Amino acid sequence: MTHTPHELADDFPEHVEQIHKLRAENAHFAKLCEQHHDLNREIHRGETDIEPMDDAHLEELKKKRLALLDEISGFLH
């Protein structure tokens, strides 16, 4: 397991331009991206013990991130 944050550009490299365009044009999509960014940072801090958290909480955060990625993916396909 790496402790590198998962940025949207890393998860969807073929959609980088579309992500930028949607962020500028769609308030809901922009909010999803911001939520993903915040959640991603929280997971990264937990994985690197900057903010220690128990495994159950970390897994719950990861499930929320996956749900956000699914919703974001819906805009891209």
Long-range contacts (C-beta under 8 A, 24 or more apart in sequence): 1-47, 3-44, 3-47, 3-48, 4-44, 5-40, 5-41, 5-43, 5-44, 6-40, 6-65, 7-40, 8-33, 8-36, 8-37, 8-72, 11-69, 12-72, 12-73, 12-76, 15-76, 18-76, 19-76, 22-75, 22-76, 26-75, 29-72, 29-75, 32-68, 32-71, 32-72, 32-75, 33-72, 35-68, 36-65, 36-68, 36-69, 36-72, 39-64, 39-65, 39-68, 40-65
